[in-house]
Amino acid sequence: MQPRSPDLGTFGEGRAGVARPSPSRGSRAGSPWLPYLYLLPGLLVFTLFVVLPVIAAIAISLTAWNGISWDTATFVGIDNYLDAFRDDRFWTAFKHNIYLIPWYVILPIILGLAPAAFVHRMKLRGSRLFQAGIFLPYIMPGVLIGVVWRWMLNPVFGPINTTLKDWGFHPPTWLGDFTWALPTIGFIGAWAAYGFCYVVFVAGMQKIPTDLYDAARLDGANGWQEFRAVTLPGLRRELAVVLAVNLINAMRAFDVVKATTDGGPGDSTNVLALYMMNNLGGNRAGFAIAIAIMLAVITLAQSLIVLRLFGDSDD
């Protein structure tokens, strides 16, 4: 007896006839809150360490507080901001920050762009080692840089003044002179920042297509014309980054000033960050934080302007 074969038609109809629930869109894609759950840890960290401190700083800036006991805090509204605008020392420190911008921004770009273009054009061997050495000052702590330069510029036993005297010059007391103290700090800041500019520019030049340089040479362009017509336009993004970062460093200059002159002689090198710290230590926490908030707003506005002018546009 042959085994009875199953009724394929009936079996097929049975499988087809049973209505299976189609998976809903929610079951396929998961919960609509799932993406937000992935963002939740980062959002919590950002809120805890950025949003809440900013809100607390704004709240404290609206009070007269000695920075020690909350019982002494009294609400004064925007009086701290008005007092800053009426304070001559605030405007003196602000002018010093503006004075440092060419030193911290323009000079490092020139000092970093020239060797970067030369190394890129000549394709010199050992450029990686040179790049590491020239970048070293940028990663050094600002206080250490200030201490080293204060020793080098010592008017009695510093090697710079000693060498200049041996050559027959009469060097000034660089960090103790009312005329030379602020330019000297600017030069130290430029020395510390030009390695960063060099590294960024070298990286930017490596992504410029070589076809552009070949076309420029076929057109008879010399080195300067290649640099002006090919290299500089190709470094637009890098220039925006370098300008923004150096501008921030110029506005928040503190460690080098503190380690070299501490704002002296007199107020000739006082800057906003140092002025803020002095007021914070002088039991004027509300006033000091108001200065910090104004400094942050000014720096943010300047950085946005730079990125707008030199960054990529969609036009």
C-alpha positions in Angstrom: 0.0 0.0 0.0 1.4 3.3 -1.0 1.4 6.1 1.6 -1.2 8.7 1.1 0.3 11.9 -0.1 -0.9 15.0 1.6 -3.4 17.2 -0.1 -1.1 19.9 -1.3 -4.0 22.1 -2.4 -5.6 21.9 1.0 -2.2 22.4 2.7 -1.4 25.4 0.5 -4.8 26.8 1.1 -4.4 26.3 4.8 -1.1 28.2 4.9 -2.5 30.9 2.7 -5.8 31.0 4.4 -4.4 31.8 7.8 -4.1 35.5 8.2 -0.9 36.5 9.8 -0.6 39.8 11.5 1.6 42.1 9.4 4.3 43.8 11.4 3.4 47.3 12.2 5.7 50.2 11.4 6.4 50.7 15.1 7.6 47.1 15.5 9.9 47.3 12.5 11.5 50.6 13.4 11.3 50.2 17.2 10.1 52.8 19.6 10.1 56.3 18.3 11.9 57.3 21.5 14.8 54.9 20.8 17.1 57.5 19.1 16.6 59.9 22.0 17.7 57.1 24.4 21.0 56.8 22.5 21.5 60.6 22.8 20.5 60.7 26.5 24.0 59.9 28.0 25.7 62.6 26.0 22.9 65.0 26.6 23.1 64.4 30.4 26.8 65.0 30.4 26.5 68.2 28.3 23.7 69.5 30.5 25.6 68.7 33.7 29.0 70.2 32.7 28.0 72.9 30.2 24.4 74.0 30.5 24.0 74.1 34.3 27.4 75.9 34.9 26.5 78.5 32.3 23.1 79.1 34.0 24.7 79.2 37.4 27.3 81.7 36.1 24.7 84.0 34.7 22.7 83.8 38.0 25.8 84.6 40.0 26.7 87.5 37.8 23.4 89.1 38.7 24.4 89.2 42.4 26.8 90.9 44.7 28.6 87.9 46.3 32.0 87.6 48.0 32.5 84.1 46.6 32.5 82.4 50.1 29.2 82.4 51.8 25.8 82.3 50.0 24.3 84.3 52.9 26.1 87.4 51.7 24.8 87.1 48.1 22.3 89.9 47.2 20.5 90.3 43.9 21.7 93.4 42.0 20.5 92.8 38.5 22.7 94.1 35.8 24.6 96.4 38.1 27.8 94.3 37.7 27.7 94.7 34.0 27.1 98.4 34.2 29.9 98.7 36.7 32.3 97.0 34.3 31.4 99.4 31.5 32.0 102.3 33.9 35.4 100.9 35.1 38.4 102.4 33.4 40.5 99.3 34.3 38.1 97.1 32.5 38.5 99.1 29.3 42.3 99.2 29.8 42.4 95.5 30.0 40.1 95.1 27.0 42.4 97.4 24.9 45.3 95.2 25.9 43.5 92.2 24.6 42.7 94.0 21.3 46.4 95.0 21.1 47.5 91.3 21.4 45.3 90.2 18.5 47.8 91.0 15.8 50.6 89.3 17.8 48.5 86.2 18.6 46.7 85.9 15.3 48.5 87.6 12.4 52.1 87.0 13.3 51.7 83.3 14.0 50.0 82.8 10.6 52.9 84.6 8.8 55.5 82.6 10.8 53.7 79.3 10.1 52.6 79.8 6.5 56.1 80.7 5.1 57.9 77.6 6.3 54.9 75.4 5.5 54.8 76.7 1.9 58.6 76.2 1.6 58.6 72.7 2.9 55.6 71.7 0.8 57.2 73.1 -2.4 60.6 71.7 -1.9 59.4 68.4 -0.4 62.3 68.4 2.0 63.3 65.2 3.8 63.0 65.1 7.6 60.0 67.5 7.5 58.1 65.3 10.0 60.8 65.7 12.6 60.9 69.5 11.9 57.1 69.5 12.2 57.2 67.8 15.6 59.8 70.2 16.9 58.0 73.3 15.7 54.7 72.1 17.2 56.2 71.4 20.6 55.7 75.0 22.1 52.0 74.8 21.3 51.4 71.8 23.6 53.6 73.2 26.4 51.7 74.7 29.4 51.4 78.4 29.2 52.8 78.8 32.7 55.9 76.9 31.7 56.3 79.0 28.6 56.0 82.2 30.8 58.6 80.9 33.3 61.1 80.0 30.6 60.8 83.3 28.8 61.0 85.2 32.1 64.3 83.5 32.8 65.5 84.1 29.2 64.6 87.8 29.4 66.0 88.4 32.8 67.8 91.8 32.6 70.7 90.6 34.8 71.6 87.0 33.9 69.2 86.2 31.1 70.9 84.8 27.9 69.1 87.2 25.6 70.2 90.4 27.3 73.6 89.0 28.0 74.1 88.3 24.3 72.8 91.7 23.2 75.2 93.4 25.7 78.1 91.4 24.3 77.2 92.6 20.9 77.3 96.3 22.0 73.5 96.9 22.4 71.7 98.3 25.4 68.6 96.1 25.7 65.6 97.3 27.8 64.2 95.5 30.8 61.7 93.7 28.5 59.1 92.5 31.0 59.6 95.4 33.4 59.4 98.3 30.8 56.1 100.1 30.4 56.8 100.3 26.6 58.1 96.9 25.9 56.3 94.6 28.3 53.1 94.2 26.3 54.8 93.7 22.9 57.1 91.1 24.6 54.1 89.2 25.8 52.6 89.3 22.3 55.8 88.0 20.8 55.9 85.1 23.3 52.3 84.3 22.4 53.2 84.3 18.7 56.1 82.0 19.3 53.9 79.6 21.2 51.2 79.5 18.5 53.1 79.5 15.1 53.8 75.8 15.4 50.0 75.1 15.4 49.6 77.2 12.3 52.4 75.4 10.6 51.0 72.0 11.2 47.5 73.0 10.1 48.8 74.6 6.9 51.0 71.7 6.0 48.0 69.3 6.4 45.9 71.7 4.2 48.5 71.9 1.5 48.7 68.1 1.2 45.0 68.0 0.1 45.4 70.5 -2.6 45.3 68.6 -6.0 48.7 68.6 -7.7 46.9 69.1 -11.0 46.3 72.7 -10.0 50.1 73.3 -9.5 50.9 71.6 -12.8 48.4 73.8 -14.6 49.8 76.9 -13.0 53.4 75.9 -14.1 52.2 75.2 -17.6 50.8 78.7 -17.7 54.2 80.0 -16.7 53.5 80.9 -13.0 56.4 81.4 -10.7 56.6 80.3 -7.1 54.9 83.4 -5.7 52.1 83.3 -8.3 51.5 79.6 -7.5 51.3 80.5 -3.8 48.9 83.3 -4.4 46.6 81.6 -7.0 46.6 78.0 -5.8 47.9 77.6 -2.3 46.1 80.5 -0.5 42.7 79.7 -2.0 43.2 76.0 -1.1 43.8 76.9 2.5 40.6 78.8 3.0 39.2 76.4 5.6 42.5 76.1 7.4 42.8 79.9 7.6 39.4 80.1 9.1 40.3 77.5 11.8 43.6 79.1 12.6 42.1 82.6 12.8 39.3 81.5 15.1 41.6 79.5 17.4 44.2 82.2 17.7 41.6 84.8 18.2 40.2 82.9 21.1 43.7 82.5 22.6 44.3 86.3 22.2 41.0 87.1 24.1 41.6 84.6 26.9 45.3 85.3 27.4 46.1 84.7 31.0 48.7 82.1 31.9 51.7 83.7 30.0 50.8 87.1 31.4 50.4 85.8 34.9 53.7 83.9 34.8 55.7 86.8 33.3 54.4 90.2 34.5 51.3 89.5 36.5 49.7 92.5 34.8 52.6 94.9 35.5 54.4 97.1 35.5 51.4 99.0 36.8 48.5 98.0 34.6 50.5 98.0 31.3 49.9 94.3 30.7 46.6 93.7 32.5 44.2 91.7 30.4 40.5 90.8 30.9 41.1 87.2 32.2 43.7 88.5 34.7 41.5 91.4 35.7 38.6 88.9 36.2 40.8 86.6 38.4 42.0 89.5 40.5 38.4 90.6 41.2 37.5 87.0 42.0 40.2 86.9 44.6 39.1 90.3 45.9 35.7 88.9 47.1 33.9 90.3 44.1 32.7 87.0 42.6 29.6 88.4 41.0 31.5 91.2 39.3 34.3 88.8 38.2 31.8 86.3 36.6 30.0 89.2 34.8 33.4 90.0 33.2 33.9 86.4 32.3 30.5 86.2 30.6 31.1 89.4 28.6 34.5 88.0 27.6 32.9 84.8 26.4 30.3 86.7 24.4 32.9 88.9 22.8 35.0 86.0 21.9 32.1 84.0 20.5 31.0 86.9 18.4 34.5 87.5 17.0 34.9 83.8 16.2 31.6 83.6 14.4 32.5 86.7 12.3 35.8 85.1 11.3 34.2 81.8 10.4 31.6 83.6 8.4 34.2 85.6 6.5 36.8 82.9 5.9 34.8 79.7 6.1 33.2 77.9 3.2 30.0 79.5 1.8 27.2 77.8 -0.1 27.2 80.5 -2.8 
